[in-house]
């Protein structure tokens, strides 16, 4: 049996990985692996990512992040590496429909620096990245920590620099049959967070969603294809 990790964010399903972390291999190397490409192999890998990622969620981390994200007086910053940017953008967009004050930190070094410098001290930051980490994400996270801004990390190892500096950590699995990491586990965890925030903000969020649907309907922005 693999040794149980003593890190507070760890769970039984992720301890083997945490105890013996391996360096993430680039896609340029993984493309040469002799791996099965069947639908069944992909399904097994992705289902395991979702199950492992959700099983690793601790009540302590989830309750802490929900309490802050449901506090409308606390602005929210979402910081993500390029590989997980699509998942992070969807999370920020949906959270922004439920409440105001949600910003996706992105752009040039000038833009990122401006957003971090102007972030309110009581902000909540969600930092998302997997091995191999983008340096600008680590730098941005470090700036937020130095400013005393509360941060939740979504990453793939308790030994990650993101996990080490986060106030709450969500460990996700990113195994894939092909050359690129899977982000389905990350998506599942962020969906869980969004769902819990929606439940906490049901009354005010319902008004916002009704207004959004009304605007879309009035403008004819959406179509069922008929």
Number of C-alpha atoms within 10 A of each C-alpha: 4 12 11 15 17 12 13 12 21 20 20 13 16 23 20 15 16 23 16 12 14 10 8 12 13 13 13 9 9 15 12 10 11 9 13 11 10 10 9 10 13 16 13 13 17 21 13 18 23 20 16 20 25 21 16 21 19 17 10 12 17 18 14 13 24 18 12 19 27 19 16 12 12 18 20 28 22 21 27 27 20 15 17 19 18 14 20 24 17 14 19 22 14 16 25 17 16 24 21 15 13 23 19 21 22 18 10 9 11 9 12 17 15 12 18 16 13 8 18 15 14 14 20 23 30 24 25 27 24 24 17 12 19 14 10 14 21 20 11 20 27 17 15 22 16 9 14 12 18 19 25 24 26 24 24 26 27 25 15 21 16 27 23 14 18 21 18 23 30 26 29 29 28 23 18 19 20 17 17 16 19 20 22 21 24 28 20 18 23 22 17 15 18 20 16 19 22 22 13 16 17 13 11 12 20 14 12 17 14 11 13 13 13 12 12 13 12 10 8 9 9 10 8 4 4 3
